[in-house]
């Protein structure tokens, strides 16, 4: 029905367009250069392309890159974790772990990191939208397989202004119902006829969109580029400095009612799941042992901290009819991820009995309630909910995620008489360092909103302390001695690539190849060793000269015996497509592609790597392939754009799921239909899209029911709804713009077992923009205006048993947040 209706509308509109010989082709602003050999009209390209322009991005008022990308058809963005480490995929490709495994995120044509799912820092962690942003170009499937490495699902390119227009802007923003303040600035223009520049950045500070009790958002970025034009080309130098910390939002507790197929999620008293976080000013410092087993103090207030300093050059020039393009960037990346992770919730009375025995005494640590005993006989339960939590506090120092990338390509368009032949050849090289630690301590705390949670100490009836300032073990309670790890690897990637595209009248056909080959070398460390086979044992962590009960359970690294990492890989990607422009506004296209990517650090500490040699146990586990077919039509006439695409994909994924701490190796299949449209009639506009996906796990290669890995072949992948959709109606005049964005999904399964269901949802984002003068405007944005519960994930596979673990861990989008931004252009 959708296909027939859209095609009929396109044919009717095209008939009217055929009578108007003055109908213009797409403007340069609408053409796309991402994922293709040369910039071209999307109607002449056999790719699925979307563009978010600066004005749209401003009105959408997204709180993070993950929130912004929810507005792109075909993309599934699970943006519940905050400003980074969100899950992102496209057209039914699996989110079997975390991050954006099959998509590459770029800035100005080069990746911000070679792998968008490195543990602790995904691609979206390194990108901030500011006034320097010109537009966001999104290529789904298709040529992304061969015009970028490690991107068989698609490429998302954030393009920067480069001083084409003289002038600048300053914007001041604040949360109206949450604590956050921000200042943005940009200025650019021409220094001479051939020299131009653009500079800008932002700084912000505050709690962030959820209540946490301290300035969890603090930092900003600065960027500069300078372009020198000359006859036949240009040279551009650019740099970026990012130092920003933002909170990481762990899963929060929900009570469940109903059945697994039709559950009803209810938040707990004293804690607002949509506006509160698990953070608190009283939950900041905790002790761990570093990589070399030296005691250090970690700070949960650092959250997701990213420090990046990058410099790059882009040059383009003509030589004997060939266009040569060179891009080179070095990015020094460090930081940390320090946050609660996989928190478990339980009732106070049961926790007291299980942890301390009869007669145990519980007291608060730190904050206004420090030293206060917790009563079990009060007429009302603690904080109204009677809950405590075992909080696995993760400290992941990112010592070095440095990335250097270079791409050289040459392109020429040959006039063959009746048509044009576009040829491209190039070479890509990248070096990605991964050097980090994964360190843990488990703490006890209450569950309280408004950033007022506190740690809890437990003492037995005989007065023996079982905790150190709230710490019950110096490790991860879920797998004590098993999740403390360190990695130090260098990842090398090289890839020659080329393409041919022939355009003849209304018909064009093309193909491209890419050959990736690379290596991974380095070492890794686990806990344990000959003197500590269990991975944990006595250690005076707080250096007080005594061994407390938690210090008898201190995870320690086997520093003297690292495991080697050393293997090579190679694979061929290809893509071929054709386009037929039936008439000026309407084009049909089809494409078939095969792409792949490597698993990077997700393969380490699994059976994929031989601990003795560091090599792959099987060459196939190091290469994750994606085969795709797509086809459909594109229509554009005046202010009407309609795209309809059918797609099919088959994926092999070898991965590691950090939420459930298990390796995965599976085959997946997905097929569906994607619609995107944009209509404008005078001051009225409507844009949006819908994607239907039928996905299945075809084969499960790792089955171990005892360890929690049942055979899930034939099941629908987790978090995969049948439908996701977007719709943005708006009214835009010279003085006022008002509109709303409706974003939704139908129900899906919490985990691959296909038992517990995540309900469908619709969230509404609204905006009002008032333009006092041509240069001055005020924008008010409201995200999740009606405060709807929209769960991006649930960690539990089945209903809780109601006794030992009576709650499920859910990851909701933030509730209603309203902000105001005053912008002055000059």
C-alpha positions in Angstrom: 0.0 0.0 0.0 2.8 2.4 0.9 4.7 1.7 -2.3 1.6 2.0 -4.5 0.5 5.2 -2.9 3.9 6.9 -3.0 4.5 5.8 -6.6 1.1 7.1 -7.7 1.8 10.4 -6.1 5.1 10.6 -7.8 3.7 9.8 -11.3 1.0 12.5 -10.9 3.4 15.1 -9.7 5.9 14.1 -12.4 3.2 14.6 -15.1 2.8 18.1 -14.0 6.6 18.6 -13.9 7.0 17.4 -17.4 4.9 20.3 -18.7 7.3 22.7 -17.0 10.6 22.8 -18.9 12.0 25.4 -16.5 12.0 23.0 -13.5 15.5 23.3 -11.9 17.7 20.5 -10.9 19.0 20.2 -7.3 21.1 23.1 -6.0 24.7 22.6 -4.9 23.5 22.7 -1.3 21.4 19.7 -1.9 24.0 17.6 -3.7 26.0 15.1 -1.6 29.6 14.2 -1.7 29.7 11.5 1.0 30.0 7.9 -0.1 30.3 8.7 -3.9 33.2 9.4 -6.2 32.2 13.0 -7.0 29.6 15.3 -5.8 26.3 14.7 -7.7 22.6 15.1 -7.7 21.1 12.3 -5.5 18.6 11.5 -8.3 21.6 10.4 -10.4 23.1 8.3 -7.7 22.1 4.7 -6.8 22.4 5.4 -3.1 20.0 6.2 -0.2 20.9 9.6 1.0 19.6 12.0 3.6 20.8 15.5 4.6 20.1 17.5 7.7 20.7 21.2 7.1 21.8 23.8 9.7 18.4 25.4 10.0 16.8 22.0 10.7 19.4 21.0 13.2 18.8 24.3 15.1 15.1 23.9 15.3 15.3 20.2 16.3 17.2 21.2 19.4 18.6 17.7 20.0 20.4 17.2 23.3 23.1 14.9 21.7 24.2 13.5 18.4 22.3 10.3 19.2 19.1 12.3 19.7 19.7 14.2 16.4 20.2 11.0 14.4 16.8 9.7 15.5 15.4 12.1 12.9 17.0 10.2 10.0 14.9 7.5 8.3 16.4 4.0 8.3 18.6 4.8 11.4 17.9 3.2 14.8 19.5 5.4 17.4 19.2 4.2 21.0 20.3 7.5 22.7 19.6 6.7 26.3 23.2 6.7 27.6 23.9 10.4 27.3 26.2 12.2 24.9 28.2 9.1 23.9 28.4 5.4 23.9 24.9 5.1 22.3 23.8 2.3 20.1 23.3 3.1 16.4 22.5 0.9 13.4 20.8 1.0 10.1 18.1 -1.1 8.3 17.9 -4.1 10.5 21.7 -4.7 10.9 22.1 -6.1 14.5 22.9 -4.2 17.7 24.2 -7.4 19.3 26.5 -5.4 21.7 26.9 -1.6 21.9 28.1 1.3 19.8 27.8 1.7 16.0 29.5 -1.3 14.6 28.5 -1.2 11.0 28.4 2.6 10.6 31.3 5.0 10.3 30.9 8.5 11.8 33.0 11.1 10.0 33.9 14.8 10.2 34.6 16.4 6.8 35.1 13.1 5.0 37.4 11.3 7.5 36.4 9.1 10.4 36.5 10.5 13.9 37.7 7.0 15.0 38.4 4.0 12.8 35.9 1.8 14.7 32.7 3.3 16.0 32.2 0.6 18.6 35.5 0.6 20.6 34.6 -0.2 24.1 34.3 2.9 26.3 34.3 5.4 23.4 32.0 5.0 20.4 32.0 7.4 17.4 29.3 9.7 18.7 31.4 10.3 21.8 33.8 12.5 19.7 31.2 14.6 17.9 29.5 17.8 19.2 27.2 19.9 17.2 27.9 23.6 17.3 27.5 26.7 15.1 30.4 25.5 12.9 28.3 22.6 11.7 27.0 23.1 8.1 25.0 19.9 7.5 24.9 16.2 8.2 25.0 13.8 5.3 23.9 10.2 5.7 24.5 7.4 3.3 22.7 4.1 4.1 24.1 0.9 2.6 25.3 1.0 -1.0 28.6 2.6 -1.8 29.5 3.1 1.8 30.9 -0.4 1.6 33.6 0.7 -0.8 34.2 4.4 -0.2 35.1 4.0 3.5 36.6 1.2 5.6 34.7 -0.5 8.4 31.4 1.0 7.2 29.3 -1.7 5.4 26.1 -0.3 6.8 26.5 3.4 6.1 28.4 6.6 6.6 27.4 9.7 8.6 29.4 12.7 7.7 29.3 16.0 9.8 30.4 18.8 7.5 31.9 22.0 8.8 31.5 25.6 7.5 34.6 26.8 5.7 34.2 30.6 5.5 32.3 30.8 2.2 30.0 33.4 3.8 31.4 36.5 5.6 30.0 36.9 9.1 29.3 35.0 12.3 26.9 34.2 15.1 26.8 34.0 18.8 24.2 32.0 20.8 23.4 31.7 24.5 21.4 28.8 25.7 20.0 27.5 29.0 17.8 24.8 30.3 14.5 26.2 31.5 13.5 23.2 33.6 17.0 21.6 34.0 20.4 23.0 35.0 22.6 23.6 32.0 24.1 26.8 30.4 25.9 27.0 27.1 27.6 29.7 24.9 28.3 29.1 21.2 30.3 31.3 18.8 31.4 31.2 15.2 32.9 33.7 12.7 34.3 33.3 9.3 34.9 35.0 6.0 37.4 36.1 3.4 40.8 37.5 4.4 41.5 38.1 0.7 40.1 37.0 -2.7 41.8 33.6 -2.3 42.0 33.2 1.5 39.2 32.5 3.9 38.7 31.1 7.4 36.1 29.8 9.9 36.5 29.7 13.7 34.1 28.7 16.4 33.2 26.5 19.3 31.2 26.3 22.5 31.5 26.0 26.3 28.8 24.7 28.7 28.3 23.8 32.3 25.6 22.3 34.5 24.0 19.1 35.7 22.8 18.2 32.2 19.3 17.0 31.3 18.9 14.8 34.3 19.2 15.6 38.0 22.6 14.5 39.3 23.6 17.0 42.1 26.7 18.5 40.6 28.1 19.9 37.3 28.2 16.7 35.3 28.4 18.6 32.1 31.5 20.7 31.9 33.6 21.6 28.9 33.5 22.4 25.2 35.4 22.6 22.0 37.2 25.0 19.7 37.7 24.6 15.9 39.5 26.6 13.2 40.0 26.1 9.5 41.8 28.2 6.9 41.4 27.7 3.1 43.7 29.0 0.4 42.2 28.8 -3.1 44.2 28.8 -6.3 43.6 28.1 -9.9 42.3 24.6 -10.1 42.1 23.8 -6.5 42.5 24.7 -2.8 44.4 23.7 0.4 42.7 23.7 3.8 44.3 23.4 7.2 42.1 22.8 10.2 42.3 21.9 13.9 40.0 21.0 16.7 40.3 20.9 20.5 37.7 19.0 22.5 37.6 18.7 26.3 34.2 17.8 27.5 32.7 15.7 30.3 29.2 14.5 30.3 27.3 12.0 32.5 26.7 8.4 31.5 23.2 7.1 32.3 23.1 3.5 33.5 19.9 1.4 33.5 17.4 2.4 36.2 14.9 0.2 38.1 11.3 -0.6 37.0 8.6 -2.7 38.6 6.8 -4.9 36.1 3.1 -5.7 35.8 1.3 -7.8 33.3 2.9 -10.5 31.2 6.1 -10.8 29.2 4.3 -10.1 26.0 2.3 -7.1 27.4 4.3 -5.7 30.3 3.6 -2.5 32.1 6.7 -0.7 33.4 6.3 1.3 36.6 8.9 3.5 38.2 9.8 3.2 41.9 8.8 5.8 44.5 11.3 8.5 45.4 13.1 8.1 42.0 11.9 9.6 38.7 13.2 7.2 36.0 12.8 9.9 33.3 14.5 12.8 35.1 16.7 11.4 37.9 20.1 9.6 37.4 22.0 7.2 39.6 24.6 9.9 40.3 25.0 12.0 43.4 27.6 14.4 44.9 27.9 11.8 47.7 28.9 9.0 45.2 31.9 10.5 43.7 35.2 8.9 44.8 36.0 5.2 45.0 39.2 3.2 45.2 40.6 0.7 42.6 43.9 -0.8 41.7 45.4 0.5 38.4 46.9 -1.6 35.6 50.1 -2.2 37.7 48.1 -2.9 40.9 48.8 0.5 42.5 45.9 2.1 44.5 44.3 5.1 42.9 41.1 7.1 43.4 38.5 7.3 40.6 35.8 9.9 40.4 32.3 9.1 39.1 31.9 12.8 38.5 34.2 12.5 35.4 31.5 10.4 33.7 32.2 10.3 29.9 35.3 12.5 29.6 36.9 13.0 26.2 40.0 15.0 25.4 40.8 15.3 21.7 43.3 17.5 19.9 43.4 17.0 16.1 45.0 18.7 13.1 44.4 18.0 9.5 44.9 19.1 5.9 42.7 18.8 2.9 43.9 19.6 -0.6 42.4 19.4 -4.0 44.0 20.3 -7.3 43.8 19.4 -11.0 46.7 17.7 -12.9 46.3 17.1 -16.6 42.6 16.7 -16.4 42.7 14.6 -13.2 41.3 15.9 -9.9 43.5 14.9 -7.0 42.1 15.0 -3.5 44.3 14.5 -0.4 43.0 14.3 3.2 45.2 13.7 6.2 44.2 14.0 9.9 45.9 13.2 13.2 43.7 13.0 16.3 45.1 12.6 19.8 42.4 11.1 21.9 42.3 10.3 25.6 39.9 10.5 28.6 37.9 8.1 30.6 34.6 6.4 31.2 33.8 6.4 35.0 30.2 5.4 35.7 27.8 3.0 37.4 27.4 0.0 35.1 24.9 -2.9 35.3 23.5 -1.9 38.7 21.4 -4.5 40.5 18.5 -3.5 42.7 16.9 -5.3 45.7 14.8 -4.7 48.8 16.6 -3.3 51.8 15.5 -6.0 54.3 16.5 -8.9 52.0 19.8 -7.2 51.2 20.5 -6.7 54.9 19.9 -10.4 55.6 21.9 -11.7 52.6 24.9 -9.4 53.0 25.1 -8.9 56.8 23.1 -11.6 58.4 20.7 -11.3 61.3 21.3 -8.2 63.4 23.3 -6.4 60.8 23.5 -2.6 61.0 23.3 -0.3 57.9 24.5 3.3 58.0 24.8 6.0 55.4 28.3 7.2 54.2 28.8 10.8 53.2 26.4 13.6 52.5 23.9 15.1 54.9 22.9 11.7 56.3 26.5 10.5 57.0 26.6 8.2 60.0 22.8 7.9 60.2 21.6 4.4 60.9 19.0 3.0 58.5 15.8 1.9 60.3 13.9 -1.2 59.2 11.0 -0.6 61.6 9.9 2.8 60.2 6.2 3.0 59.1 7.4 4.0 55.7 10.2 2.3 53.7 13.5 4.0 52.9 13.0 6.8 50.4 9.5 5.5 49.8 10.8 2.5 47.9 12.8 0.5 50.4 15.5 -0.2 47.9 19.3 -0.6 47.9 21.6 -1.2 45.0 24.8 -3.0 44.3 26.5 -0.6 42.0 29.4 -2.0 39.9 31.4 1.3 39.5 33.5 1.2 36.3 36.7 3.2 35.9 38.0 2.9 32.3 41.0 5.2 31.8 41.6 5.8 28.1 45.3 6.3 27.9 45.6 6.5 24.1 43.0 6.1 21.4 45.1 8.1 18.9 44.0 7.9 15.3 45.9 9.0 12.1 44.1 8.7 8.8 45.1 9.5 5.2 43.2 9.2 2.0 44.4 10.0 -1.5 42.1 9.7 -4.4 42.2 10.8 -8.1 39.1 11.3 -10.2 38.5 12.1 -13.9 35.5 12.5 -16.0 35.9 11.3 -19.6 33.7 12.7 -22.4 32.9 9.6 -24.5 30.7 11.4 -26.9 27.2 10.1 -26.1 28.0 9.9 -22.4 30.4 10.5 -19.5 32.7 8.0 -17.8 33.8 8.9 -14.2 36.8 7.0 -12.9 38.2 7.1 -9.4 41.1 5.4 -7.8 42.6 5.9 -4.3 44.4 4.6 -1.3 43.4 4.8 2.3 45.6 4.2 5.3 44.8 4.4 9.0 46.4 3.6 12.3 44.2 3.3 15.4 45.7 2.9 18.9 43.6 1.2 21.6 45.2 1.5 25.1 42.9 1.4 28.1 42.1 -0.4 31.3 38.8 -1.7 32.7 38.8 -1.5 36.5 36.0 -2.1 38.9 34.7 -1.7 42.5 31.3 -2.6 43.7 29.5 -0.3 46.1 26.2 -0.2 48.0 23.9 2.7 47.9 20.2 3.7 48.3 17.9 4.6 45.4 16.9 8.3 45.7 16.2 11.0 43.2 17.3 14.6 42.8 21.0 13.6 43.0 20.7 12.8 46.7 21.7 9.1 46.8 24.3 8.0 49.4 26.6 5.1 50.0 25.8 2.5 52.6 28.0 0.7 55.1 27.2 -2.7 56.6 28.4 -4.0 59.9 27.5 -7.4 61.4 25.7 -7.8 64.7 29.1 -8.4 66.3 30.5 -5.1 65.0 32.6 -6.5 62.1 32.5 -4.1 59.1 31.8 -5.7 55.7 32.3 -2.5 53.7 34.9 0.2 53.2 33.0 3.5 52.8 30.3 1.7 50.9 32.6 -0.6 48.9 31.8 -4.3 49.3 34.3 -5.7 46.9 37.2 -4.2 45.0 36.0 -5.7 41.7 32.9 -6.5 39.7 30.5 -8.5 41.8 28.9 -10.1 38.7 32.2 -11.9 37.6 34.7 -11.3 40.3 38.2 -11.7 38.8 36.8 -12.0 35.3 36.1 -8.5 34.0 39.3 -6.7 35.1 41.2 -6.2 31.8 43.8 -4.0 30.0 44.4 -3.6 26.3 47.3 -2.1 24.4 47.1 -2.6 20.6 48.0 -0.9 17.4 45.5 -1.5 14.6 46.7 -0.9 11.0 44.4 -0.6 8.0 45.3 -0.2 4.4 42.8 -0.1 1.5 43.2 0.6 -2.2 39.9 1.4 -3.9 38.5 2.3 -7.3 35.2 2.9 -9.1 33.8 3.4 -12.6 30.5 5.1 -13.4 29.1 5.6 -16.8 26.3 8.1 -17.5 24.4 8.0 -20.8 21.3 10.2 -21.1 18.8 9.0 -18.5 20.8 5.9 -17.6 23.8 5.5 -15.4 25.6 2.3 -14.2 28.6 2.0 -11.9 30.6 -0.3 -9.7 33.4 0.0 -7.1 35.9 -2.2 -5.4 37.8 -1.9 -2.1 40.5 -4.2 -0.8 41.1 -3.9 3.0 44.1 -5.5 4.6 45.5 -4.9 8.0 47.0 -6.1 11.2 46.5 -5.9 14.9 49.5 -6.1 17.2 49.9 -5.6 20.9 49.1 -7.3 24.2 46.4 -7.6 26.8 46.3 -8.4 30.5 43.7 -10.2 32.6 43.4 -10.5 36.4 44.9 -13.5 38.1 48.2 -15.2 37.5 50.1 -18.0 39.1 50.0 -16.5 42.6 46.3 -15.5 42.2 44.5 -18.1 40.1 41.0 -16.8 41.0 41.9 -13.3 39.9 41.4 -11.7 43.3 42.8 -11.9 46.8 44.0 -9.8 49.7 45.4 -6.3 49.0 45.6 -3.2 51.3 43.8 -1.0 48.8 43.2 2.0 51.2 46.8 1.7 52.5 45.8 1.7 56.2 48.0 -1.2 57.1 45.1 -3.6 57.6 43.2 -6.0 55.4 39.4 -5.4 55.6 36.8 -7.8 54.4 36.4 -6.0 51.0 40.2 -6.0 50.7 40.2 -9.8 50.8 38.2 -9.6 47.5 40.5 -7.2 45.5 40.9 -7.9 41.8 44.5 -7.7 40.7 46.1 -7.8 37.2 48.6 -10.4 36.2 51.1 -7.7 35.2 54.1 -10.0 34.6 52.3 -12.3 32.1 50.5 -10.3 29.3 48.9 -12.2 26.5 50.1 -11.4 23.0 47.9 -10.0 20.3 49.0 -10.4 16.7 47.0 -11.3 13.6 46.4 -10.2 10.0 43.2 -10.0 8.0 42.1 -9.0 4.5 38.8 -8.9 2.6 37.3 -7.6 -0.6 34.3 -5.3 -0.7 32.3 -4.5 -3.8 29.3 -2.5 -4.9 27.4 -2.1 -8.1 24.4 0.0 -9.0 22.3 1.5 -11.7 20.0 4.4 -12.1 17.3 5.1 -14.7 15.9 8.6 -14.8 12.4 7.9 -16.2 11.9 11.7 -16.6 13.4 14.7 -15.0 11.8 14.5 -11.5 11.7 10.6 -11.2 14.5 8.1 -11.0 14.6 4.4 -10.4 17.7 2.7 -8.9 19.1 -0.6 -7.7 22.3 -1.7 -6.0 24.0 -4.8 -4.7 26.9 -4.6 -2.3 29.2 -6.7 -0.1 31.1 -5.1 2.6 32.8 -6.0 5.9 34.6 -4.8 9.0 36.9 -6.2 11.6 36.1 -6.7 15.2 38.9 -4.7 16.8 38.9 -4.9 20.6 35.6 -6.8 20.7 37.5 -9.9 19.8 39.9 -9.8 22.7 39.3 -12.0 25.8 37.1 -14.3 23.7 37.6 -17.6 22.1 38.3 -15.8 18.8 41.9 -15.0 20.0 44.4 -17.7 20.9 45.9 -16.6 24.2 49.2 -18.4 23.5 49.9 -17.0 20.0 47.7 -13.9 19.9 46.3 -15.1 16.5 42.8 -15.7 15.3 41.5 -19.2 16.1 39.7 -19.0 12.8 40.2 -16.4 10.0 36.4 -16.0 9.6 35.8 -14.6 13.1 38.0 -11.6 12.4 35.8 -10.5 9.5 32.2 -9.5 9.8 30.5 -9.4 6.4 27.3 -7.7 5.3 25.7 -8.5 1.9 23.0 -6.0 0.9 20.6 -5.4 -2.0 18.4 -2.3 -2.3 16.2 -0.8 -4.9 13.5 1.8 -5.3 12.6 5.2 -6.7 13.4 8.8 -6.0 11.1 11.7 -6.9 11.8 15.4 -6.6 9.9 18.3 -8.1 10.0 21.8 -6.6 9.3 21.5 -2.9 8.2 17.8 -3.1 10.7 15.0 -2.4 9.6 11.3 -2.1 12.0 8.3 -1.8 11.0 4.7 -1.4 13.5 1.9 -1.0 13.3 -1.8 -0.5 16.3 -3.5 1.1 17.7 -6.9 2.1 20.8 -7.7 4.2 22.6 -10.8 5.4 25.1 -10.2 8.2 27.7 -12.3 10.1 28.6 -10.7 13.4 31.3 -11.9 15.8 31.0 -9.7 18.9 31.2 -9.3 22.7 28.2 -8.2 24.7 29.4 -6.1 27.7 25.9 -5.9 29.3 25.6 -9.7 29.7 29.4 -10.4 29.5 29.4 -13.0 26.8 30.8 -13.6 23.3 28.5 -13.8 20.3 28.8 -15.3 16.8 25.7 -15.2 14.6 24.2 -14.9 11.2 21.4 -12.4 10.7 19.0 -11.6 7.9 16.9 -8.5 7.5 14.5 -7.1 4.8 12.2 -4.3 4.6 10.9 -1.0 3.2 12.1 2.5 3.8 10.2 5.7 3.0 11.3 9.3 3.2 9.5 12.4 2.2 9.6 16.1 2.3 6.7 18.4 1.3 6.5 22.2 1.4 3.5 24.4 0.4 4.2 28.0 1.1 4.7 28.4 4.9 3.6 24.8 5.6 6.1 22.0 5.6 6.1 18.2 6.4 9.1 15.9 6.5 9.6 12.5 7.8 9.9 8.8 7.1 9.0 5.3 8.1 11.0 2.1 8.0 9.6 -1.4 8.1 12.0 -4.2 9.0 11.6 -8.0 9.2 14.8 -9.3 10.9 15.8 -12.8 12.1 18.8 -14.6 13.7 19.5 -17.3 11.1 22.2 -19.2 13.0 23.8 -19.1 16.5 27.3 -20.5 16.6 27.9 -20.1 20.4 25.4 -22.0 22.4 25.9 -22.6 26.1 22.8 -22.7 28.2 24.7 -23.0 31.5 26.5 -19.7 30.9 23.4 -17.9 29.7 23.8 -18.3 25.9 20.8 -20.4 24.7 20.3 -21.1 21.0 18.3 -18.2 19.6 18.3 -19.2 15.9 15.0 -18.2 14.3 14.3 -15.4 16.8 14.0 -11.7 16.1 17.2 -9.8 17.2 16.9 -7.7 20.4 15.7 -4.1 20.2 14.5 -4.6 16.6 11.0 -3.1 16.1 9.0 -3.8 13.0 8.4 -0.1 12.5 10.4 3.1 13.3 9.0 6.4 12.1 9.6 10.2 12.1 7.3 13.1 11.2 7.9 16.8 11.4 5.1 19.2 10.5 6.0 22.9 10.7 4.9 26.4 9.9 7.8 28.7 8.9 7.3 32.5 8.2 9.6 35.4 8.1 9.0 36.1 11.8 7.8 32.8 13.4 8.5 29.1 13.0 6.6 26.5 15.0 6.5 22.8 14.7 6.9 19.4 16.3 8.7 16.1 15.6 7.0 12.8 16.4 9.4 9.9 16.8 8.3 6.4 17.4 8.8 2.7 17.2 6.6 -0.4 17.6 7.3 -3.0 20.3 10.4 -5.1 20.2 12.1 -7.8 22.3 14.4 -6.9 25.3 16.8 -9.7 24.4 17.4 -12.4 21.8 15.5 -15.0 23.8 12.3 -13.2 22.6 10.5 -13.4 25.9 10.2 -10.0 27.6 8.8 -7.3 25.3 9.7 -3.6 25.2 6.5 -1.6 24.5 6.3 0.7 21.5 6.4 4.4 22.0 6.0 7.9 20.5 7.8 10.9 21.8 7.1 14.5 20.7 9.7 17.2 20.4 8.3 20.7 19.9 9.9 24.0 18.9 9.0 27.7 18.6 11.3 30.2 16.9 10.7 33.9 17.1 12.7 36.3 14.9 12.7 39.8 16.4 14.9 41.1 13.5 16.6 39.5 10.5 19.7 38.9 12.7 18.2 38.1 16.1 16.0 35.1 17.0 14.9 33.1 20.0 14.3 29.4 19.8 12.5 27.4 22.5 12.9 23.6 22.3 11.0 21.0 24.2 12.2 17.4 24.0 9.8 14.6 25.0 7.2 17.2 25.5 4.5 14.8 27.0 7.0 13.0 29.2 6.3 9.6 27.6 8.2 6.5 28.7 10.3 5.4 25.7 12.6 2.5 26.6 15.6 2.1 24.4 16.5 -1.2 26.0 15.9 -3.6 28.9 18.8 -5.6 30.2 16.6 -8.5 31.5 15.7 -11.3 29.2 12.6 -12.5 31.1 10.3 -11.4 33.9 12.0 -11.2 37.3 11.3 -13.9 39.8 10.0 -11.4 42.2 12.2 -12.4 45.1 16.0 -12.4 44.5 15.9 -9.7 41.7 12.4 -8.2 41.8 13.2 -5.4 39.3 14.2 -5.0 35.7 16.9 -2.7 34.5 15.5 -0.3 31.8 17.2 2.4 29.7 14.6 5.1 29.1 15.0 8.3 27.0 15.1 11.4 29.2 11.7 12.9 30.1 10.6 16.4 29.2 13.4 19.0 29.0 12.8 22.6 27.8 15.6 24.9 26.7 15.8 28.4 25.3 18.5 29.8 22.9 19.0 33.4 21.9 21.1 33.7 18.7 22.5 36.9 17.1 23.9 36.8 13.5 26.4 39.5 12.4 
